[in-house]
Amino acid sequence: MTVHGTITDKLTAAFAPVSLAVIDESENHRGHGGWREGGETHFRVKLVSEAFAGKSRIDRHRMINQALDAELKGRVHALAIEARAPGE
């Protein structure tokens, strides 16, 4: 499975999102630190979930980072996060 697919599956399982977009931005970072041939090193996640209601921005990021711990310790060099609760 691709890193993109793994991220999508893990976030879906962990947060039952109302909406989820996982965007591979690796090509925008060609030649920068952490970039590898074949991409899947730099991602942007846009996630809306009830799980984030009442949580601070930092808590939301921590929750996502925890769910993607193995990927962040592996191939993923950078992860930009946009996490919201419904209605925000």
Secondary structure, 3 states (H helix, E strand, C coil): CCHHHHHHHHHHHHHCCCEEEEEECHHHHCCCCCCCCCCCCEEEEEEECHHHCCCCHHHHHHHHHHHCHHHHHCCCCEEEEEEECCCC
